[in-house]
Amino acid sequence: MAYVGLGANLDEPARQVERALHELGGIAQTRLVKASSLYRSAPLGYAGQPPFVNAVAQLETDLSAAGLLDELQAIEARHGRRRSFANAPRTLDLDLLLFGESSLETPRLRVPHPRMHERAFVLKPLLEIAPGAVVPGRGAAQALLAGCEGQSVQRIA
């Protein structure tokens, strides 16, 4: 199983995330198994931007992690994603959070996602669809979420 984090805060963010969830199900050799509810979160890092809409999707795929990353980046591009600076506002962000129990580190990809354990907007929706989720090298997602106190994340749909 692979888990993908989705986020957007520009151009009707809830619609962007919902469309992207639909598109994840259309990736070759891949099936959308579950999707979380939508959540609203305050931006981290660069605070001078609108709140985000976030979700997490569980995928079953025969693609490699790098192949899945290629597909995720193609979906981002179709949504007009621009990478202007770190933590910038965006039409769509798709992060490969977990890929089975793998730990991978290449110049293009790190799995598990290197900051997911610090982000309530990732952990809350992940736990909604995978209550027993474990982040390799970090531990139980439920315990990690407890360490994210003070981050505003609210279920919206």
N, C-alpha and C positions, 0 to 999 in steps of 0.2 A: 504494500500500500504506500502511496505517496500522499502527502498533505501539502496543499498550496494555500498560502495566505493571499487574500485579495484586499486591495485598498484603493480608494479614490476620494478626491475632494474637489474636483473641478468638473464642470459640464454635466450636471445632474448625476452626482456620485452614486446614488442608490441604483439608478438605471445602468450606469457603467458597470457596477459590480454584478447586477443581475444578468446583463448581457454577457459578461465574461463567464459567469457560471454556466450559462447555456453553451458558450463556445468551448469550454473545457470538455464538455461531453462530446464534442465533435472532433476531438483530436484522434488521429488514426491510432489504432491499437490501444485505445484508452477508453475507460468507462468511468463516468461520474457516479460514484457510489453514494455519497452523502454530501450535503451542503449545510452549513450552519445557518442560523438566523443572521440578519444584518445587525451590525452594531455601530454606534456612533462613538468616536473617540476624539479626544483633544490631540492636536499635533504634538509630536515630540521633536526635540531639536529646534528647528526653525519654527517659532511660535506664531509669526505674523502671517497666518494663513487660515483658511476655513477648516472646520472640523472634518474628520475623515469618516467615511462609511467603510466598514471592514467585514470580512467573512472568512471562513476557512472551508475548503473543499477537500474531500477524500477521493482519491483517484485510484483505480486499478489500472496498471499500464504494463505493456510489454516493452516499452521504450526504455532506453538507458536514461540515467539522470541527465546527462548532457543532451540527449535527444529531447527529453521532456522540457528542459530549459529552453531549447531552441523554439519549441512550440509556444511556450509561455511568452517569450519575447516577441514572437510573431503576433500573438494576440494583443500584447501591449502596443505594438506598432500600429495595428489596425485601429486602436482606440486613440491614436494621436499622442502616445507617450513621448515626452521630451525629458532628457536627463540633463537639466541645466546646472544644478548643484545639489549637494547632499541634502536630503530631507525637503526638497522643493515640493511645492504643490504639484499634483499630477492628476491626469485623467484616469489612469489605471496603473496599479503596481501589482505584479504577480510574483510572489516569492516562493520558491521551492523550499518548504520548511523541513520536511522529513521525507526520506526515501527509504522505506522499509526500516531496517535497523542499521543502515549504512552510515558511516562517517566518511565523508569525502572532502578532499581539499585539493582544488586545482586552481589555476590562475583565474578561471571564469566562475567557479562554483564552489561554495562551501555548504555542506550538509552534515549535521543539522544547520539551519540558518544561524549564523553566528550571534545574533542578538535576540532571537525569539524568546529566550528564557527571561528577558528583561522587559517584555512587552505584553501588558495585559490585553491589548487589542488583538493579539495573536492567541494567547493562552485561553482566554474566555471562550471564543468560538471553537477552538480546537477541542476543549474539554466538553463542549456541548455535544459534539459528534463522536468523540473518542474519550470517554471519561477516564479510561485507564492509561492514557497516553504517557509515554516516557520519552524524554529527550536524551538521546545517547550522550553520555559524558556529563550530563547535568542532573538527571533524575526525573522523578515524577512531575508531570506538568502541573498537577494540583498543588504540590508544595512550591513549585516555582511561582505560581500565580500569587500565593500568599506573600511572596517577596516583592510584589508589584503594587503594594498599597499606595494609595494616593493618585493612581492613574485613573482618569475618568473614562469608563467604558460602559455604555448603556445599550441594552438590546432595543432595537427600534422596529424590527419586522421579522 
